[in-house]
Amino acid sequence: MVEDNEQNALLARRILEARNHNVIHANDGESGLQAAIDEIPDIILVDLGLPDIDGQTLVAFFKRTPELANIPIVAVTAWPEDTAREMAQAYGCDGFISKPISARAFPDQVAEFLKDTDS
């Protein structure tokens, strides 16, 4: 998870860890890219409004890195839903989840993106 807002990151981490997911958090794009390369996650959740690298560039880095090219990338964003859908698609994300995240819905939303990686 690449998220610069510590409160958002903490909430997402608590929700996902309660469902037995291991969450690796990076608070900027550069450390997020390095963590993804080091850990090879099952999914990458990324805030597109990061302080150091814009979302489009970061997603492009993920997609161009051979070890990460097939990992689902999901934008987690506070943009209005229509804008989020358009931007996530334009940036090359596999989908998006709107902020504020719902503690009830978030684990199922993440699980939907993981379905294709389970096979």
Stockholm file with secondary structure:
# STOCKHOLM 1.0

chainA/1-119         MVEDNEQNALLARRILEARNHNVIHANDGESGLQAAIDEIPDIILVDLGLPDIDGQTLVAFFKRTPELANIPIVAVTAWPEDTAREMAQAYGCDGFISKPISARAFPDQVAEFLKDTDS
#=GR chainA/1-119 SS CBCSCHHHHHHHHHHHHTTTCCCCCBSSHHHHHHHHHHHCCSCEEECSBCSSSBHHHHHHHHHHSTTTTTSCEEEEECSCHHHHHHHHHHHTCSEEEESSCCTTTHHHHHHHHHGGGCC
#=GC SS_cons         CBCSCHHHHHHHHHHHHTTTCCCCCBSSHHHHHHHHHHHCCSCEEECSBCSSSBHHHHHHHHHHSTTTTTSCEEEEECSCHHHHHHHHHHHTCSEEEESSCCTTTHHHHHHHHHGGGCC
//
